[in-house]
Amino acid sequence: MTAVESIAMTCDDEPKLVVNNSVTPALIEKLEYALLHDPQVDCPLKHTFAPGVYLREITMPAGTFIIGHEHKTEHANVVLSGHARVLMDGIVHDIIAPCMFISQPGVRKVLYILEECRWMTVHPTHTTDLEQLEAELIIKSESFMLHESEKQKLLGGAP
């Protein structure tokens, strides 16, 4: 049996692939662990704050795989430019800017960037400290934490 079970259509006629249960959080974590040991691509971030809201914009180059952190909260996603294939909750979406959608808590996205992509997430919060925001908004995987610890040891810093 292949990973793709069927093709469906969303309410706005966007084709999407429905992936079977073989794509588990554990499999995504294994993929993340493997990809973290490859050279990493620079994805510039821009942080913007307004009263009660935090906007985080990332620019991702074409031809890259991106695995996002699991988010703790519901939030808006605004794809400003570009084109990506995105696995979310077992469904592969073909996301073409301009596009806006809401992510629910617990979602972890796996992206393949087809055309340079500018993607913004919008979070309701009064926090403006970036370290506090990370603690408030995301869950870092074991693979990511292990990689960060290994990187610190190589650089001679504390884990």
PAVOSE-22683 format. One record per residue: residue number from 0; residue in one letter; x, z, y of N, C-alpha, C, O in turn. Coordinates in steps of 0.02 Angstrom, whole numbers, padded with zeros to 5 digits. Each point is the difference from the previous one (the first is absolute). Example, Ala and Ser with C-alpha at 12.3 -4.5 7.8 and 13.67 -1.06 7.14 Angstrom:
// PAVOSE-22683
{atom 0, 'a', {00660, 00390, -00284}, {-00045, 00000, 00059}, {00045, 00000, 00060}, {00052, 00033, -00001}}
{atom 1, 's', {-00070, -00069, 00054}, {00042, 00003, 00059}, {-00039, 00037, 00055}, {00025, 00008, 00055}}
***
This chain:
// PAVOSE-22683
{atom 0, 'm', {00042, 00000, -00059}, {-00042, 00000, 00059}, {00044, 00000, 00062}, {00050, 00037, 00003}}
{atom 1, 't', {-00067, -00077, 00047}, {00039, -00003, 00061}, {-00022, 00055, 00048}, {-00051, 00032, -00011}}
{atom 2, 'a', {00090, -00022, 00064}, {-00016, 00051, 00049}, {-00062, -00021, 00041}, {-00033, 00043, 00029}}
{atom 3, 'v', {00019, -00107, -00027}, {-00056, -00024, 00041}, {-00060, -00010, -00047}, {00003, -00038, -00048}}
{atom 4, 'e', {-00058, 00073, 00063}, {-00060, -00006, -00041}, {-00048, -00051, 00028}, {-00030, -00038, -00039}}
{atom 5, 's', {00021, 00036, 00104}, {-00050, -00045, 00028}, {00015, -00012, 00074}, {00040, 00035, 00031}}
{atom 6, 'i', {-00073, -00086, -00005}, {00004, -00013, 00072}, {-00069, 00014, 00029}, {-00050, -00021, -00028}}
{atom 7, 'a', {00048, 00057, 00083}, {-00063, 00018, 00032}, {00002, -00021, 00072}, {00052, -00023, 00024}}
{atom 8, 'm', {-00107, 00031, 00012}, {-00002, -00016, 00071}, {-00022, 00063, 00038}, {-00043, 00037, -00024}}
{atom 9, 't', {00072, -00026, 00082}, {-00021, 00056, 00042}, {-00060, -00022, 00042}, {-00021, -00058, -00003}}
{atom 10, 'c', {-00005, 00105, 00042}, {-00059, -00016, 00041}, {00014, -00055, 00050}, {-00046, -00035, 00021}}
{atom 11, 'd', {00109, 00027, 00000}, {00015, -00054, 00047}, {00034, -00059, -00035}, {00038, -00037, 00031}}
{atom 12, 'd', {-00054, 00029, -00095}, {00023, -00057, -00041}, {00076, -00005, -00007}, {00026, -00054, -00011}}
{atom 13, 'e', {00009, 00110, 00019}, {00072, 00001, -00011}, {00012, 00003, -00075}, {-00024, 00046, -00032}}
{atom 14, 'p', {00061, -00094, 00003}, {00014, 00005, -00071}, {00045, 00060, -00015}, {00044, 00016, 00040}}
{atom 15, 'k', {-00056, 00016, -00095}, {00041, 00057, -00020}, {00007, 00000, -00076}, {-00043, -00024, -00036}}
{atom 16, 'l', {00098, 00051, 00013}, {00012, 00007, -00071}, {-00014, 00071, -00020}, {00022, 00047, 00033}}
{atom 17, 'v', {-00059, -00039, -00087}, {-00013, 00067, -00026}, {00049, 00012, -00056}, {00002, -00038, -00048}}
{atom 18, 'v', {00038, 00091, 00053}, {00053, 00015, -00047}, {-00025, 00053, -00049}, {-00035, 00046, 00020}}
{atom 19, 'n', {00054, -00053, -00083}, {-00024, 00049, -00049}, {00036, 00067, 00007}, {00044, 00007, 00043}}
{atom 20, 'n', {-00062, 00040, -00084}, {00026, 00068, 00006}, {00073, 00007, -00018}, {00027, 00055, 00000}}
{atom 21, 's', {00008, -00111, -00016}, {00071, 00005, -00016}, {00042, 00014, 00062}, {00058, 00020, -00006}}
{atom 22, 'v', {-00086, -00030, 00066}, {00036, 00017, 00062}, {-00020, 00071, 00020}, {-00049, 00010, 00035}}
{atom 23, 't', {00087, 00038, -00060}, {-00013, 00070, 00011}, {00045, 00027, 00056}, {00049, -00032, 00018}}
{atom 24, 'p', {-00066, 00091, 00009}, {00047, 00030, 00049}, {00070, 00010, -00030}, {00049, -00007, 00036}}
{atom 25, 'a', {-00045, 00022, -00100}, {00066, 00009, -00032}, {00039, -00066, -00001}, {00061, 00000, 00011}}
{atom 26, 'l', {-00095, -00055, -00023}, {00033, -00065, 00000}, {00024, -00018, 00071}, {00054, -00027, 00009}}
{atom 27, 'i', {-00095, 00041, 00040}, {00020, -00012, 00070}, {00061, 00042, 00017}, {00046, -00024, 00034}}
{atom 28, 'e', {-00045, 00085, -00058}, {00057, 00044, 00014}, {00064, -00028, -00033}, {00054, 00003, 00030}}
{atom 29, 'k', {-00060, -00029, -00092}, {00059, -00031, -00033}, {00025, -00060, 00039}, {00060, -00010, 00008}}
{atom 30, 'l', {-00108, -00031, 00017}, {00019, -00058, 00040}, {00035, 00023, 00064}, {00051, -00028, 00020}}
{atom 31, 'e', {-00078, 00080, 00012}, {00030, 00026, 00060}, {00071, 00024, -00013}, {00046, -00014, 00039}}
{atom 32, 'y', {-00036, 00051, -00094}, {00066, 00026, -00017}, {00050, -00058, -00007}, {00056, 00003, 00025}}
{atom 33, 'a', {-00077, -00056, -00061}, {00044, -00058, -00010}, {00015, -00034, 00067}, {00058, -00017, 00013}}
{atom 34, 'l', {-00109, 00006, 00028}, {00011, -00035, 00063}, {00042, 00041, 00049}, {00037, -00028, 00041}}
{atom 35, 'l', {-00042, 00094, -00044}, {00040, 00042, 00045}, {00075, -00005, -00015}, {00041, 00018, 00042}}
{atom 36, 'h', {-00023, -00043, -00101}, {00070, -00008, -00017}, {00027, -00069, 00018}, {00059, -00015, -00012}}
{atom 37, 'd', {-00102, -00028, 00040}, {00021, -00064, 00027}, {00015, 00009, 00075}, {-00020, 00050, 00029}}
{atom 38, 'p', {00056, -00097, 00001}, {00011, 00005, 00072}, {-00067, 00003, 00037}, {-00047, -00035, -00018}}
{atom 39, 'q', {00043, 00079, 00068}, {-00062, 00010, 00037}, {-00002, -00045, 00062}, {00051, -00012, 00032}}
{atom 40, 'v', {-00110, -00010, -00015}, {-00011, -00045, 00057}, {-00021, 00043, 00060}, {-00038, 00047, -00007}}
{atom 41, 'd', {00062, -00065, 00066}, {-00019, 00035, 00061}, {-00071, -00020, 00019}, {-00015, -00060, 00008}}
{atom 42, 'c', {-00029, 00109, 00000}, {-00069, -00011, 00021}, {-00011, 00043, 00062}, {-00017, 00059, -00005}}
{atom 43, 'p', {00027, -00088, 00065}, {-00005, 00040, 00061}, {-00069, 00033, 00008}, {-00052, -00029, -00016}}
{atom 44, 'l', {00055, 00091, 00040}, {-00061, 00040, 00013}, {-00009, 00010, 00074}, {00048, 00006, 00038}}
{atom 45, 'k', {-00111, -00004, -00017}, {-00017, 00017, 00069}, {-00054, 00054, -00003}, {-00050, -00008, -00034}}
{atom 46, 'h', {00061, 00064, 00068}, {-00047, 00056, 00001}, {-00032, 00003, 00069}, {00035, 00002, 00051}}
{atom 47, 't', {-00101, 00000, -00049}, {-00037, 00004, 00062}, {-00051, 00057, -00006}, {-00032, 00009, -00051}}
{atom 48, 'f', {00025, 00029, 00105}, {-00047, 00056, 00001}, {-00048, -00008, 00058}, {00019, -00021, 00054}}
{atom 49, 'a', {-00081, 00039, -00067}, {-00052, 00006, 00052}, {-00037, 00064, -00015}, {00008, 00028, -00055}}
{atom 50, 'p', {-00049, -00003, 00100}, {-00035, 00062, -00014}, {-00039, -00002, -00067}, {-00047, -00040, -00007}}
{atom 51, 'g', {00067, 00082, -00040}, {-00035, 00005, -00064}, {00014, -00056, -00050}, {-00035, -00005, -00050}}
{atom 52, 'v', {00085, -00037, 00064}, {00013, -00056, -00046}, {00075, -00016, -00003}, {00036, 00003, 00050}}
{atom 53, 'y', {-00014, -00021, -00110}, {00068, -00022, -00013}, {-00003, -00070, -00029}, {-00037, -00012, -00048}}
{atom 54, 'l', {00074, -00034, 00077}, {00004, -00069, -00025}, {00071, -00012, -00024}, {00049, 00011, 00036}}
{atom 55, 'r', {-00044, -00035, -00098}, {00066, -00013, -00030}, {00002, -00074, -00017}, {-00039, -00024, -00042}}
{atom 56, 'e', {00085, -00012, 00073}, {00006, -00072, -00012}, {00066, -00014, -00035}, {00053, 00024, 00020}}
{atom 57, 'i', {-00057, -00064, -00073}, {00059, -00020, -00038}, {00002, -00077, -00002}, {-00051, -00033, -00005}}
{atom 58, 't', {00112, 00006, 00011}, {00011, -00072, -00007}, {00038, -00010, -00065}, {00054, 00028, -00010}}
{atom 59, 'm', {-00083, -00069, -00035}, {00029, -00011, -00067}, {00017, -00074, -00008}, {-00042, -00043, 00010}}
{atom 60, 'p', {00105, 00029, -00028}, {00022, -00070, -00005}, {-00029, -00035, -00062}, {-00015, 00032, -00050}}
{atom 61, 'a', {00008, -00098, 00056}, {-00025, -00041, -00056}, {00047, 00007, -00059}, {00060, 00009, 00007}}
{atom 62, 'g', {-00089, -00014, -00067}, {00040, 00001, -00061}, {00018, 00070, -00025}, {00042, 00007, -00044}}
{atom 63, 't', {-00073, 00045, 00072}, {00017, 00068, -00021}, {-00059, 00033, -00036}, {-00058, -00014, 00013}}
{atom 64, 'f', {00076, 00060, -00058}, {-00048, 00045, -00031}, {00002, 00065, 00038}, {00054, 00025, 00017}}
{atom 65, 'i', {-00111, 00003, -00003}, {-00006, 00064, 00036}, {-00046, 00044, -00042}, {-00054, -00021, -00020}}
{atom 66, 'i', {00075, 00082, 00007}, {-00043, 00048, -00033}, {-00010, 00058, 00049}, {00047, 00035, 00017}}
{atom 67, 'g', {-00109, -00026, 00004}, {-00015, 00051, 00048}, {-00008, 00068, -00032}, {-00009, 00006, -00061}}
{atom 68, 'h', {00012, 00046, 00102}, {-00014, 00068, -00024}, {-00075, 00007, -00010}, {-00040, -00035, 00031}}
{atom 69, 'e', {00021, 00082, -00073}, {-00071, 00018, -00007}, {-00022, 00035, 00063}, {00034, 00044, 00026}}
{atom 70, 'h', {-00092, -00063, 00000}, {-00026, 00031, 00061}, {-00050, 00055, -00018}, {-00039, -00007, -00047}}
{atom 71, 'k', {00041, 00061, 00085}, {-00044, 00057, -00011}, {-00068, -00007, 00034}, {-00048, 00033, -00018}}
{atom 72, 't', {00044, -00077, 00067}, {-00059, -00004, 00042}, {-00029, -00071, 00004}, {00035, -00049, -00013}}
{atom 73, 'e', {-00098, 00045, 00030}, {-00032, -00064, 00016}, {00030, -00024, 00066}, {00009, 00039, 00047}}
{atom 74, 'h', {00005, -00104, -00043}, {00029, -00027, 00062}, {-00012, -00075, 00004}, {-00014, -00033, -00050}}
{atom 75, 'a', {00020, 00007, 00110}, {-00009, -00072, 00011}, {00066, -00036, -00009}, {00053, 00026, 00016}}
{atom 76, 'n', {-00057, -00087, -00042}, {00056, -00046, -00006}, {-00016, -00061, 00042}, {-00054, -00029, -00007}}
{atom 77, 'v', {00100, 00009, 00050}, {-00009, -00059, 00041}, {00060, -00046, -00013}, {00056, 00017, 00018}}
{atom 78, 'v', {-00069, -00074, -00048}, {00053, -00048, -00013}, {00001, -00048, 00060}, {-00046, -00040, 00009}}
{atom 79, 'l', {00099, 00046, 00031}, {00004, -00035, 00064}, {00024, -00072, -00008}, {-00024, -00045, 00035}}
{atom 80, 's', {00070, 00035, -00082}, {00025, -00068, -00013}, {00028, -00002, -00070}, {00020, 00051, -00028}}
{atom 81, 'g', {-00019, -00112, -00001}, {00031, -00009, -00065}, {-00049, -00008, -00057}, {-00060, -00007, 00009}}
{atom 82, 'h', {00090, 00009, -00069}, {-00037, -00014, -00062}, {00034, 00040, -00056}, {00060, -00003, -00008}}
{atom 83, 'a', {-00100, 00040, -00030}, {00027, 00040, -00056}, {-00049, 00001, -00058}, {-00061, -00007, 00010}}
{atom 84, 'r', {00087, 00016, -00069}, {-00041, 00016, -00059}, {00008, 00075, -00011}, {00056, 00025, -00003}}
{atom 85, 'v', {-00112, 00010, -00002}, {00001, 00073, 00000}, {-00040, 00026, -00059}, {-00059, -00014, -00007}}
{atom 86, 'l', {00092, 00054, -00035}, {-00033, 00035, -00055}, {-00025, 00067, 00027}, {00040, 00041, 00022}}
{atom 87, 'm', {-00106, -00031, -00025}, {-00031, 00064, 00020}, {-00054, 00015, -00051}, {-00045, -00040, -00012}}
{atom 88, 'd', {00049, 00099, -00018}, {-00052, 00022, -00047}, {-00015, -00052, -00054}, {-00058, -00012, -00017}}
{atom 89, 'g', {00111, -00019, -00011}, {-00010, -00046, -00055}, {-00023, -00070, 00020}, {-00014, -00040, -00044}}
{atom 90, 'i', {00011, 00025, 00107}, {-00022, -00065, 00024}, {00055, -00030, 00044}, {00025, 00034, 00044}}
{atom 91, 'v', {-00008, -00097, -00057}, {00049, -00035, 00042}, {-00039, -00039, 00053}, {-00039, -00045, -00015}}
{atom 92, 'h', {00051, 00063, 00078}, {-00033, -00032, 00057}, {00048, -00048, 00033}, {00060, 00015, 00006}}
{atom 93, 'd', {-00085, -00072, 00016}, {00039, -00047, 00039}, {-00017, 00016, 00073}, {-00053, -00019, 00025}}
{atom 94, 'i', {00098, 00053, 00010}, {-00013, 00024, 00068}, {00034, -00048, 00050}, {00061, -00008, -00001}}
{atom 95, 'i', {-00102, -00022, 00043}, {00025, -00046, 00051}, {-00024, 00025, 00068}, {-00059, 00011, 00011}}
{atom 96, 'a', {00107, -00003, 00036}, {-00017, 00024, 00067}, {-00041, -00053, 00037}, {00007, -00059, -00014}}
{atom 97, 'p', {-00049, 00080, 00060}, {-00016, 00069, 00016}, {-00048, 00029, -00052}, {-00044, -00034, -00026}}
{atom 98, 'c', {00055, 00099, 00012}, {-00041, 00032, -00051}, {-00001, 00075, 00014}, {00049, 00029, 00022}}
{atom 99, 'm', {-00107, 00003, -00035}, {-00006, 00072, 00009}, {-00041, 00027, -00058}, {-00051, -00030, -00019}}
{atom 100, 'f', {00073, 00087, -00009}, {-00038, 00033, -00053}, {00016, 00074, 00000}, {00048, 00022, 00032}}
{atom 101, 'i', {-00088, 00016, -00068}, {00009, 00072, -00006}, {00028, 00017, -00068}, {-00024, -00025, -00051}}
{atom 102, 's', {00075, 00067, 00049}, {00028, 00026, -00063}, {-00026, 00071, -00010}, {-00006, 00039, 00047}}
{atom 103, 'q', {-00010, -00023, -00109}, {-00023, 00066, -00018}, {00059, 00045, -00019}, {00054, -00026, -00016}}
{atom 104, 'p', {-00063, 00091, 00016}, {00053, 00045, -00023}, {00020, -00017, -00072}, {-00042, -00020, -00041}}
{atom 105, 'g', {00106, 00029, 00025}, {00025, -00012, -00068}, {00023, -00071, -00013}, {00027, -00014, -00054}}
{atom 106, 'v', {-00038, -00031, 00101}, {00019, -00071, -00010}, {00075, -00007, 00010}, {00030, 00028, 00046}}
{atom 107, 'r', {-00001, -00068, -00091}, {00071, -00019, 00005}, {00002, -00076, -00005}, {-00025, -00028, -00048}}
{atom 108, 'k', {00056, -00004, 00096}, {00001, -00073, 00003}, {00068, -00027, -00025}, {00052, 00028, 00014}}
{atom 109, 'v', {-00056, -00082, -00052}, {00059, -00038, -00021}, {-00009, -00069, 00032}, {-00049, -00035, -00014}}
{atom 110, 'l', {00097, 00015, 00056}, {-00006, -00062, 00037}, {00055, -00050, -00018}, {00057, 00020, -00012}}
{atom 111, 'y', {-00075, -00084, 00010}, {00050, -00053, 00000}, {-00013, -00039, 00064}, {-00055, -00027, 00009}}
{atom 112, 'i', {00105, 00023, 00034}, {-00008, -00031, 00066}, {00014, -00075, -00005}, {00057, -00020, -00014}}
{atom 113, 'l', {-00107, -00021, 00026}, {00006, -00072, -00004}, {00023, -00030, 00067}, {00037, -00049, 00001}}
{atom 114, 'e', {-00059, 00079, 00054}, {00018, -00022, 00067}, {00011, 00064, 00041}, {-00041, 00047, -00004}}
{atom 115, 'e', {00095, -00044, 00043}, {00014, 00062, 00037}, {-00064, 00032, 00025}, {-00044, -00033, 00028}}
{atom 116, 'c', {00039, 00098, -00040}, {-00062, 00036, 00010}, {00010, 00059, 00049}, {00046, 00040, -00008}}
{atom 117, 'r', {-00090, -00036, 00057}, {-00004, 00059, 00044}, {-00064, 00037, -00019}, {-00055, -00027, 00006}}
{atom 118, 'w', {00063, 00089, -00030}, {-00055, 00038, -00028}, {-00003, 00068, 00035}, {00051, 00035, 00005}}
{atom 119, 'm', {-00109, -00018, 00020}, {-00008, 00064, 00035}, {-00050, 00044, -00038}, {-00052, -00024, -00022}}
{atom 120, 't', {00069, 00088, 00015}, {-00048, 00048, -00024}, {-00019, 00045, 00058}, {00041, 00016, 00043}}
{atom 121, 'v', {-00104, 00005, -00043}, {-00027, 00040, 00055}, {-00026, 00065, -00030}, {-00045, -00001, -00042}}
{atom 122, 'h', {00073, 00057, 00065}, {-00015, 00066, -00029}, {-00029, 00046, 00053}, {00030, 00009, 00053}}
{atom 123, 'p', {-00088, 00022, -00067}, {-00024, 00052, 00046}, {00041, 00064, -00009}, {00001, 00029, -00054}}
{atom 124, 't', {00032, -00008, 00107}, {00041, 00061, -00002}, {00019, 00019, 00071}, {00000, -00042, 00045}}
{atom 125, 'h', {00016, 00105, -00036}, {00027, 00023, 00064}, {00075, 00013, -00005}, {00032, 00019, 00049}}
{atom 126, 't', {-00004, -00029, -00109}, {00071, 00011, -00012}, {00040, -00058, 00029}, {-00019, -00058, -00006}}
{atom 127, 't', {00076, 00075, 00038}, {00044, -00052, 00026}, {00071, 00005, -00028}, {00041, -00043, 00014}}
{atom 128, 'd', {-00027, 00094, -00053}, {00066, 00008, -00031}, {00000, -00041, -00064}, {-00042, 00008, -00044}}
{atom 129, 'l', {00092, -00054, 00037}, {00001, -00046, -00056}, {00008, 00035, -00068}, {-00031, -00021, -00049}}
{atom 130, 'e', {00072, 00074, 00046}, {00007, 00036, -00063}, {-00065, 00035, -00019}, {-00020, 00000, -00059}}
{atom 131, 'q', {-00014, 00029, 00107}, {-00065, 00032, -00013}, {-00052, -00052, -00021}, {-00041, 00013, -00043}}
{atom 132, 'l', {00044, -00072, 00075}, {-00047, -00054, -00019}, {00009, -00020, -00072}, {-00049, -00011, -00036}}
{atom 133, 'e', {00112, 00004, 00014}, {00013, -00018, -00070}, {-00031, 00052, -00047}, {-00033, -00018, -00049}}
{atom 134, 'a', {00042, 00082, 00064}, {-00027, 00053, -00042}, {-00077, -00001, 00001}, {-00032, 00015, -00051}}
{atom 135, 'e', {00004, -00033, 00107}, {-00073, 00000, 00009}, {-00033, -00061, -00033}, {-00055, 00005, -00026}}
{atom 136, 'l', {00090, -00063, 00026}, {-00032, -00063, -00017}, {00018, -00030, -00067}, {-00040, -00036, -00030}}
{atom 137, 'i', {00100, 00049, 00004}, {00022, -00035, -00061}, {00025, 00048, -00054}, {00018, 00057, 00013}}
{atom 138, 'i', {-00017, -00084, -00074}, {00031, 00033, -00057}, {00056, -00045, -00023}, {-00011, -00057, -00020}}
{atom 139, 'k', {00072, 00084, 00022}, {00058, -00039, -00023}, {00006, 00008, -00075}, {-00005, 00055, -00027}}
{atom 140, 's', {00016, -00111, -00008}, {00004, 00001, -00073}, {00064, 00034, -00024}, {00047, 00009, 00038}}
{atom 141, 'e', {-00048, 00010, -00102}, {00060, 00030, -00030}, {00058, -00048, 00003}, {00057, 00020, 00013}}
{atom 142, 's', {-00070, -00085, -00027}, {00054, -00050, 00002}, {00031, -00004, 00070}, {00061, -00003, 00006}}
{atom 143, 'f', {-00103, 00003, 00045}, {00025, -00004, 00068}, {00042, 00062, 00017}, {00054, -00005, 00029}}
{atom 144, 'm', {-00080, 00064, -00047}, {00036, 00062, 00015}, {00067, 00003, -00037}, {00050, 00022, 00028}}
{atom 145, 'l', {-00049, -00044, -00090}, {00062, -00003, -00039}, {00050, -00047, 00033}, {00059, 00016, 00007}}
{atom 146, 'h', {-00083, -00075, 00014}, {00043, -00049, 00033}, {00029, 00029, 00064}, {00060, -00008, 00014}}
{atom 147, 'e', {-00102, 00041, 00026}, {00024, 00030, 00063}, {00052, 00053, -00014}, {00050, 00005, 00037}}
{atom 148, 's', {-00060, 00036, -00089}, {00048, 00052, -00019}, {00066, -00031, -00022}, {00054, 00023, 00021}}
{atom 149, 'e', {-00057, -00076, -00062}, {00061, -00035, -00022}, {00037, -00030, 00060}, {00061, 00003, 00003}}
{atom 150, 'k', {-00098, -00031, 00043}, {00030, -00031, 00059}, {00036, 00053, 00043}, {00055, -00012, 00023}}
{atom 151, 'q', {-00086, 00070, -00015}, {00031, 00053, 00038}, {00064, 00024, -00032}, {00050, 00013, 00034}}
{atom 152, 'k', {-00050, -00007, -00101}, {00061, 00021, -00036}, {00056, -00050, 00010}, {00058, 00020, 00010}}
{atom 153, 'l', {-00075, -00085, -00013}, {00051, -00051, 00010}, {00028, 00002, 00072}, {00059, -00014, 00010}}
{atom 154, 'l', {-00101, 00031, 00037}, {00022, 00003, 00070}, {00033, 00066, 00017}, {00023, 00010, 00056}}
{atom 155, 'g', {-00021, 00037, -00105}, {00033, 00063, 00011}, {-00043, 00053, 00034}, {00026, 00052, 00022}}
{atom 156, 'g', {-00091, -00066, -00016}, {-00045, 00048, 00032}, {-00035, 00044, -00051}, {00007, -00010, -00060}}
{atom 157, 'a', {-00044, 00057, 00085}, {-00039, 00045, -00044}, {-00060, -00039, -00027}, {-00029, -00040, 00036}}
{atom 158, 'p', {00011, 00052, -00099}, {-00059, -00035, -00029}, {-00065, 00021, 00031}, {-00053, -00025, -00018}}
***
